[in-house]
Amino acid sequence: MNNKNNATKKSLPEKIVDKVLFKISATMNYPWWFNNLHINILYRLFGFQHFDQWWVMKQTIGNDARSDRDLHYRLIPLLKYVQIKELNSVFELGGAWGNMAKTMYDAGFTGQYSIRDLPIVEKLQDYYLSGKISHDDIEYPDLFYAGFSLSEMSLKDRKRYESKIDKAKYVFIYYQAQYHEINNVKYFTELTQNIHKTWIHQHKEYCTNILIGIKASN
């Protein structure tokens, strides 16, 4: 098991850009042309390494502001390690109304996408995604994704998904440092110590932590 911490490596320009992007993305109704403009300028200006991948996927996604926002904040940190089109299966825990799944499909994903959520929320996902996804179990997913879902479960409920995290080829988890009485930093630190993967810990502004896991090659 390897643990890496990239939290201290972010340059001042990157921090500034992160703050700007966060402020803009906090409003769902910003115009698509402004979104294209500011992303294009900022990424080219500072030479961010994932601009090319982002731009290719952006052409596919088009001007869907919600998918575009998720692409900026949910997929870009993963692009260094994963090619979306090469994934065969994704298991998402807590998919809300299904926008991450939509963004993945828009970005070129063609495999099996399963979301596990509350039954009433799964009905919403089925309606929004028009039957593209399932709610079946995937024992060995290529990607296990949890955006502020696993971190908001009880410790008992989290145990149900730890084996799936272990079996997944890639793991991508967003979490807040504290959830009620649960210290999530402690929980996820201990989780990475018990599951054999290369783990990358990242901290972003506004109390957001990212945990990326990569299964060792056989």
C-alpha positions as CSV (number, residue, x, y, z in Angstrom):
1,M,0.0,0.0,0.0
2,N,1.3,3.4,-0.9
3,N,-0.1,6.7,0.3
4,K,0.6,10.0,-1.4
5,N,-0.5,13.5,-0.3
6,N,-0.8,16.1,-3.1
7,A,-2.4,18.8,-0.9
8,T,0.7,20.9,-0.5
9,K,1.7,20.9,-4.2
10,K,-0.9,23.2,-5.5
11,S,0.6,26.5,-6.9
12,L,-0.8,29.9,-6.1
13,P,-2.3,30.4,-9.6
14,E,-4.1,27.0,-9.3
15,K,-5.5,28.0,-5.9
16,I,-6.7,31.3,-7.4
17,V,-8.3,29.5,-10.4
18,D,-9.9,27.0,-8.1
19,K,-11.6,29.8,-6.1
20,V,-12.8,31.5,-9.3
21,L,-14.2,28.3,-10.7
22,F,-15.9,27.5,-7.4
23,K,-17.6,30.9,-7.3
24,I,-18.8,30.5,-10.8
25,S,-20.0,26.9,-10.5
26,A,-21.9,27.8,-7.3
27,T,-24.5,29.4,-9.6
28,M,-26.3,26.9,-11.8
29,N,-27.6,29.4,-14.3
30,Y,-24.4,31.0,-15.6
31,P,-24.4,31.3,-19.4
32,W,-22.7,28.6,-21.4
33,W,-20.6,31.1,-23.5
34,F,-19.1,32.6,-20.3
35,N,-18.4,29.1,-19.0
36,N,-16.5,28.2,-22.2
37,L,-14.7,31.5,-22.2
38,H,-13.4,31.5,-18.6
39,I,-12.4,27.8,-18.7
40,N,-10.6,28.2,-22.0
41,I,-8.6,31.3,-20.9
42,L,-7.7,30.0,-17.4
43,Y,-6.6,26.6,-18.5
44,R,-4.5,27.8,-21.4
45,L,-3.1,30.7,-19.4
46,F,-1.7,28.5,-16.6
47,G,-1.0,25.4,-18.7
48,F,-3.0,23.0,-16.6
49,Q,-2.1,19.5,-17.6
50,H,-5.6,18.2,-18.2
51,F,-6.9,20.9,-20.5
52,D,-6.7,18.7,-23.6
53,Q,-8.7,15.9,-22.1
54,W,-11.2,18.4,-20.7
55,W,-11.6,20.1,-24.1
56,V,-12.2,16.9,-26.0
57,M,-14.9,15.8,-23.6
58,K,-16.3,19.3,-23.6
59,Q,-17.0,19.1,-27.3
60,T,-19.1,16.0,-26.7
61,I,-20.9,17.3,-23.7
62,G,-21.8,20.6,-25.3
63,N,-23.3,23.4,-23.3
64,D,-25.0,21.4,-20.5
65,A,-24.1,23.6,-17.5
66,R,-24.8,20.9,-14.9
67,S,-22.7,18.2,-16.7
68,D,-20.0,20.8,-17.4
69,R,-19.8,21.7,-13.7
70,D,-19.5,18.1,-12.7
71,L,-16.8,17.6,-15.4
72,H,-14.7,20.4,-13.9
73,Y,-14.9,19.3,-10.3
74,R,-15.6,15.6,-10.3
75,L,-13.8,14.2,-13.3
76,I,-10.7,16.3,-13.9
77,P,-8.9,15.0,-10.8
78,L,-9.4,11.5,-12.1
79,L,-8.2,12.1,-15.6
80,K,-4.6,11.8,-14.6
81,Y,-5.2,8.2,-13.7
82,V,-8.2,7.0,-15.7
83,Q,-9.3,7.1,-19.4
84,I,-13.1,7.4,-19.2
85,K,-13.6,5.5,-22.5
86,E,-11.6,2.6,-21.3
87,L,-13.8,1.9,-18.3
88,N,-16.1,-1.1,-18.6
89,S,-18.1,-0.6,-15.5
90,V,-18.8,2.0,-12.8
91,F,-20.5,1.5,-9.5
92,E,-21.7,4.8,-8.0
93,L,-22.9,5.1,-4.4
94,G,-25.5,7.8,-4.0
95,G,-26.0,9.2,-7.4
96,A,-28.5,12.0,-6.5
97,W,-30.5,12.6,-9.7
98,G,-27.9,11.0,-11.9
99,N,-25.9,13.8,-13.3
100,M,-22.5,12.2,-12.8
101,A,-23.7,9.2,-14.8
102,K,-24.9,11.5,-17.6
103,T,-21.6,13.3,-17.6
104,M,-19.7,10.1,-17.9
105,Y,-21.8,8.9,-20.8
106,D,-21.5,12.3,-22.5
107,A,-17.7,12.0,-22.0
108,G,-17.6,8.7,-24.0
109,F,-18.3,6.0,-21.4
110,T,-20.1,3.1,-23.0
111,G,-20.0,0.4,-20.3
112,Q,-22.2,-0.7,-17.4
113,Y,-23.1,2.0,-15.0
114,S,-24.9,1.1,-11.8
115,I,-26.1,3.5,-9.1
116,R,-27.1,2.4,-5.6
117,D,-29.3,4.9,-3.8
118,L,-32.6,5.2,-1.9
119,P,-35.4,3.6,-3.8
120,I,-37.3,6.8,-4.4
121,V,-34.1,8.5,-5.7
122,E,-33.4,5.6,-8.0
123,K,-36.8,6.2,-9.6
124,L,-35.7,9.8,-10.3
125,Q,-32.5,8.5,-11.8
126,D,-34.3,6.1,-14.1
127,Y,-36.5,8.9,-15.3
128,Y,-33.7,11.4,-15.8
129,L,-31.3,8.9,-17.5
130,S,-34.0,7.1,-19.6
131,G,-33.0,3.6,-18.6
132,K,-29.2,4.0,-19.4
133,I,-28.2,2.9,-15.9
134,S,-29.1,0.0,-13.6
135,H,-29.2,-0.5,-9.9
136,D,-27.6,-3.9,-10.0
137,D,-24.6,-4.9,-7.9
138,I,-21.2,-4.9,-9.7
139,E,-18.9,-7.1,-7.7
140,Y,-15.7,-6.0,-9.4
141,P,-16.3,-2.5,-10.8
142,D,-13.6,-0.8,-12.8
143,L,-14.5,2.4,-10.9
144,F,-16.1,2.8,-7.5
145,Y,-17.4,6.4,-7.2
146,A,-18.9,8.1,-4.2
147,G,-19.4,11.9,-4.1
148,F,-20.2,12.9,-0.5
149,S,-22.3,9.7,-0.1
150,L,-20.1,7.2,1.7
151,S,-18.9,9.9,4.0
152,E,-22.5,10.7,5.1
153,M,-23.4,7.1,6.0
154,S,-23.2,5.5,9.4
155,L,-20.0,3.6,10.1
156,K,-22.1,0.4,10.1
157,D,-23.5,1.1,6.7
158,R,-20.1,1.9,5.3
159,K,-18.9,-1.6,6.1
160,R,-21.2,-3.0,3.3
161,Y,-19.2,-1.2,0.7
162,E,-15.6,-1.6,1.9
163,S,-15.2,-5.0,0.1
164,K,-16.3,-3.4,-3.1
165,I,-13.8,-0.6,-2.7
166,D,-11.2,-3.3,-2.2
167,K,-12.2,-5.1,-5.4
168,A,-12.5,-2.0,-7.6
169,K,-9.7,-1.2,-10.0
170,Y,-10.1,2.5,-9.3
171,V,-11.7,4.3,-6.4
172,F,-12.8,8.0,-6.4
173,I,-14.3,9.4,-3.3
174,Y,-15.3,12.9,-2.3
175,Y,-15.7,13.5,1.4
176,Q,-16.0,16.2,4.1
177,A,-13.6,16.1,7.1
178,Q,-16.4,15.7,9.6
179,Y,-19.9,14.4,9.4
180,H,-21.9,14.8,12.6
181,E,-19.8,12.9,15.2
182,I,-17.8,10.9,12.6
183,N,-14.3,12.0,11.9
184,N,-14.1,11.2,8.2
185,V,-10.4,12.0,7.9
186,K,-9.6,9.3,10.5
187,Y,-12.1,6.9,8.9
188,F,-10.6,7.2,5.4
189,T,-7.0,7.2,6.6
190,E,-7.7,3.9,8.4
191,L,-9.5,2.5,5.3
192,T,-6.5,3.1,3.1
193,Q,-4.3,1.4,5.6
194,N,-6.4,-1.8,5.4
195,I,-6.9,-1.9,1.6
196,H,-4.0,-2.6,-0.7
197,K,-4.0,0.1,-3.3
198,T,-2.0,3.1,-4.3
199,W,-3.8,5.9,-2.5
200,I,-3.7,9.6,-3.4
201,H,-5.1,12.1,-0.9
202,Q,-6.0,15.6,-2.0
203,H,-7.5,18.5,-0.2
204,K,-9.4,21.2,-2.0
205,E,-10.8,24.4,-0.7
206,Y,-14.2,24.6,1.1
207,C,-13.7,21.5,3.2
208,T,-13.5,19.1,0.3
209,N,-11.3,16.1,0.4
210,I,-10.6,13.7,-2.5
211,L,-9.4,10.1,-2.2
212,I,-8.2,8.3,-5.3
213,G,-7.3,4.6,-5.2
214,I,-5.5,2.7,-7.9
215,K,-5.3,-1.1,-7.8
216,A,-1.8,-2.5,-8.1
217,S,-1.1,-4.1,-11.5
218,N,-0.7,-7.9,-11.4
